Amino acid sequence: MTCKQHIVFQWLYYRISLMTNNKKLRQMSSITSVTFLSGILLTSTIMMMIPSVDAYEPQVQIWFSSKNTKDLGTFLKYEKYEGYAWEGKVNVMIYAPGWNEDPLRMDTIGTSDETPIGVIVRNNVAGSSGAVNSLEPCGFLETGPDTGLFYGRVKLSGTDLDVNGDGVGEMGFGKSACKNLAEGTSKSAHREAAKLESSQSGGLTVWWQYNEDDDKIVSQTATYSMSEAEVEFSQEYYDVTDRVMVDVTDKDMKGKPKDKAQVFARVYSDSDRVGVKVIFDKKLNPQIVYLTTDDESSSKRLFVQPGDTIYAEYEDWLMPPYDDDGIKYDIGNCRSSTDCDVGDHKLLIATAKINHPDQWLR
C-alpha cells in the first residue's frame, strides 16, 4: 500500500466513523424525545384518570332478587324486578359501605325516623287491602361483619279472599307489620324486615333516605300479579288399564295449607260424567287416578270405556286482571273472613283419549 492509499483509507475510516456516530446521536436524540414525550403523555393520562374526591364517596345501591341468599354474586344472578307472585317474599339487598361502622359486628341501617327504610305497596285493584299501603322505618341488618351489604326480606301478604267460591275467606291472607329490628322480634330482617297487604296486582317499592340533610334517597321497584293456573294430563292417550297422572300448576295456591282451602280437580269421562274429586297436597304434587272398565268410579278409580275422552277440570279463583285472551277478572272483596263477595273465576279443562282396539279402523 502506498502512502497516498493509506491516507485515503484513514480519511474514509474517519468519515464512516463520523457518519455512524452522527446516526447514533440522531437515534439517541429520537429515543430521548420519544421517551420524554411519552412521559408527558403518560403523566397527563394519569392525571386525567385520577378521580375527584367526590368519586371516592360510596355509591349506595339497591337490588331485588328471587333468591334468598346473602352472597352478593348469587343474589345478583337471580336479580328480578317483574313477575313476582301476589303473595310471597321479595329479597332486598342494599350496598352501603359507608355505613359499615364496626368491622367486628353486623351493623344496621334504616331504623331511625331521620334516615328510614320504607316500603310501599301500590295495588292496581284496591280490594280489601286498599290502593296504597306503606310502612317506615323498617331496618335492615348487615349480611355479616364488615361486608357493607345490608339485607332484608319484604313479604307481600296478600289480602283475604274467597279462593273456591264458597263466600268465605279461608286463607288468612293479609296484615301489615314492621318490627324494625326491635328487641325480642321473633323474625330478623334476614327473615322478614316487613310485610304489607297486597291485592290482585301492583308494585312494591323499597326506599332508603340515607342522608337526612341532603334528602338523598335510593329506591327500587318490582311488579307483582296473580297468575293463571294450568291443569294437564301427563299423556295424550291412555289404555283402559293405565294409571293417569293429573298435574295442577297454580303459583297463587302452592304452599298454602290444604286445611285452609283445598286445591282439587274434578276428573271424569264420557262414560262417567260425575267422575272423582282429586285433592292435591300442599306442594301440588301430581296425583294418580286409576282407570277401570269393571267397577264404578270411586275414590281414585275412574270408570272408562275404550274410545272415551277423559277430562280434568280446575277452577282458578285467583286470576290476574286480564287473561291471555283479554278477558277481565274481578277477584271480589272480603268485609270479614265469613263475608266475602264471590269473585270471577276461570274454568280450566284438560283432555286425553282412551285408546280403542279398533281405533285404526275409524
Residue pairs with C-beta under 8 A, 6 or more apart in sequence:
1 9
57 98
58 96
58 97
58 98
58 148
59 95
60 94
60 95
60 96
60 98
60 208
60 210
60 216
60 218
61 94
61 95
61 218
62 92
62 93
62 94
62 95
62 206
62 208
62 218
62 219
62 220
63 75
63 76
63 79
63 92
63 93
63 95
63 220
64 79
64 80
64 81
64 90
64 91
64 92
64 206
64 220
64 222
65 75
65 76
65 78
65 79
65 80
65 91
65 92
65 93
66 78
66 80
66 84
66 91
67 74
67 75
67 77
67 78
67 91
68 89
68 91
68 153
69 75
69 78
69 91
70 93
70 143
70 144
70 149
70 151
70 190
72 93
72 95
72 149
75 91
75 93
80 222
81 220
81 221
81 222
81 223
82 222
82 223
83 223
83 224
83 225
84 90
84 156
84 204
84 222
84 223
84 224
84 225
85 156
85 224
85 225
85 226
85 227
85 251
85 252
86 156
86 158
86 198
86 199
86 200
86 201
86 224
86 225
86 226
86 252
86 318
87 156
87 157
87 158
87 173
87 198
87 252
88 155
88 156
89 153
89 154
89 155
89 156
89 192
90 153
90 154
90 155
90 156
90 204
90 206
90 222
91 151
91 153
92 140
92 151
92 152
92 153
92 154
92 193
92 206
92 220
93 143
93 149
93 150
93 151
94 109
94 117
94 140
94 149
94 150
94 151
94 208
94 218
95 148
95 149
95 150
96 109
96 148
96 149
96 150
96 210
97 148
98 148
99 107
99 109
99 148
99 150
99 210
100 107
100 142
100 146
100 147
100 148
101 107
102 145
103 145
103 146
104 145
104 146
105 145
106 141
106 142
106 143
106 144
106 145
107 142
107 150
108 139
108 140
108 141
108 142
108 150
108 181
108 189
109 115
109 117
109 139
109 140
109 150
109 208
109 210
110 116
110 117
110 137
110 138
110 139
110 140
110 150
110 208
111 117
111 137
111 139
111 180
111 181
112 137
113 136
113 137
114 209
114 212
115 208
115 209
115 210
115 211
115 212
116 136
116 137
116 138
116 208
116 209
117 136
117 137
117 138
117 139
117 140
117 152
117 193
117 206
117 207
117 208
118 134
118 135
118 136
118 137
118 138
118 206
118 207
118 208
118 209
119 134
119 135
119 136
119 138
119 154
119 178
119 193
119 194
119 196
119 204
119 205
119 206
119 207
120 132
120 133
120 134
120 196
120 204
120 205
120 207
121 129
121 132
121 133
121 134
121 156
121 196
121 197
121 198
121 202
121 203
121 204
121 205
122 131
122 132
122 202
122 203
122 205
123 129
123 130
123 131
123 132
123 133
123 198
123 199
123 200
123 201
123 202
124 199
124 200
124 201
124 202
124 321
125 199
125 200
125 201
125 202
125 321
125 330
125 331
126 199
127 159
127 161
127 199
127 200
127 331
127 333
128 159
128 160
128 174
128 199
128 333
128 334
128 335
129 159
129 174
129 197
129 198
129 199
130 197
133 176
133 196
133 197
133 198
134 196
135 176
135 177
135 178
135 194
135 196
136 178
137 178
137 180
138 152
138 154
138 178
138 180
138 189
138 193
138 194
139 152
139 180
139 181
139 189
139 193
140 150
140 151
140 152
140 189
140 193
141 150
141 151
141 152
141 181
141 188
141 189
141 190
142 148
142 149
142 150
142 151
143 149
143 150
143 151
143 190
151 189
151 190
152 189
152 190
152 193
152 194
152 206
153 189
153 190
153 191
153 192
153 193
154 192
154 193
154 194
154 195
154 196
154 204
154 206
155 192
155 194
155 195
155 196
156 195
156 196
156 198
156 204
156 224
157 173
157 174
157 175
157 176
157 195
157 196
157 197
157 198
158 171
158 173
158 174
158 197
158 198
158 199
159 173
159 174
159 197
159 198
159 199
159 334
160 169
160 171
160 172
160 173
160 174
160 334
160 337
160 340
161 169
161 171
161 173
161 317
161 318
161 331
161 332
161 334
161 340
161 343
162 168
162 169
162 170
162 317
162 332
162 334
162 340
162 341
162 342
162 343
163 170
163 171
163 253
163 261
163 317
163 318
164 170
164 261
164 262
164 315
164 317
165 315
165 317
165 342
165 345
167 338
167 339
167 340
167 341
167 342
168 337
168 338
168 340
169 334
169 336
169 337
169 338
169 340
170 260
170 261
170 337
171 256
171 260
171 261
172 260
172 337
173 197
174 197
175 195
175 197
176 194
176 195
176 196
176 197
177 194
177 195
178 193
178 194
178 195
179 185
179 187
181 188
181 189
196 204
198 204
198 224
199 331
200 225
200 226
200 319
200 320
200 321
200 331
201 223
201 224
201 225
201 226
201 320
201 321
202 223
202 224
202 225
203 221
203 222
203 223
203 224
204 221
204 222
204 223
204 224
205 219
205 220
205 221
206 219
206 220
206 221
207 217
207 218
207 219
207 220
208 217
208 218
208 219
209 215
209 216
209 217
210 216
210 217
210 218
225 320
225 321
226 252
226 318
226 319
226 320
226 331
227 251
227 252
227 320
228 316
228 319
228 320
228 323
228 324
228 346
228 348
229 248
229 249
229 250
229 251
229 252
229 253
229 314
229 316
229 348
230 247
230 248
230 249
230 250
230 348
231 246
231 247
231 248
231 249
231 265
231 312
231 313
231 314
231 348
231 349
231 350
232 246
232 247
232 312
232 350
233 244
233 245
233 246
233 247
233 310
233 312
233 350
233 351
233 352
234 244
234 245
234 246
234 247
234 286
235 242
235 244
235 245
235 352
236 352
236 353
237 352
237 353
237 354
237 355
238 244
238 291
238 310
238 352
238 353
238 354
238 355
239 291
239 354
239 355
240 291
240 292
240 293
240 304
240 305
240 306
240 354
240 355
241 291
242 291
243 288
243 289
243 290
243 291
244 267
244 288
244 289
244 290
244 291
244 302
244 310
244 352
245 286
245 287
245 288
246 265
246 267
246 278
246 286
246 287
246 288
246 289
246 312
246 350
247 286
248 263
248 265
248 280
248 284
248 314
249 284
250 263
250 284
250 314
250 316
250 318
252 316
252 318
253 261
253 263
253 284
253 318
254 282
254 283
254 284
255 282
255 283
256 263
256 282
257 282
258 279
258 280
258 281
258 282
262 279
262 280
263 279
263 280
263 284
264 277
264 278
264 279
264 280
264 314
265 277
265 278
265 280
265 287
265 312
265 313
265 314
266 275
266 276
266 277
266 278
266 311
266 312
266 313
267 275
267 276
267 277
267 278
267 289
267 302
267 310
267 311
267 312
267 313
268 274
268 275
268 276
268 297
268 302
268 310
268 311
268 313
269 275
269 302
269 303
269 304
269 305
269 308
269 309
269 310
269 311
269 354
270 304
270 305
270 308
270 309
270 310
271 303
271 304
271 305
271 308
272 296
272 297
272 302
272 303
272 304
274 297
275 297
275 302
275 311
276 289
276 297
276 298
276 299
276 300
276 301
276 302
278 287
278 289
278 300
278 312
279 287
280 287
287 300
288 300
289 300
289 301
289 302
290 300
290 301
290 302
291 301
291 302
291 304
291 354
292 301
292 302
292 303
292 304
293 303
293 304
293 305
293 306
295 301
295 303
296 303
297 303
302 310
304 310
304 354
305 354
306 354
306 355
306 356
306 357
307 353
307 354
307 355
307 356
307 359
308 353
308 354
309 351
309 352
309 353
309 354
310 351
310 352
310 353
310 354
311 349
311 350
311 351
312 349
312 350
312 351
313 347
313 348
313 349
314 347
314 348
315 345
315 346
315 347
315 348
316 345
316 346
316 348
317 331
317 343
317 345
318 331
319 329
319 331
319 344
319 345
319 346
320 329
321 328
321 329
322 328
322 329
323 329
323 346
327 346
328 344
329 343
329 344
329 345
329 346
330 343
330 344
331 343
331 344
332 340
332 341
332 342
332 343
332 344
333 340
333 341
334 340
334 341
356 362
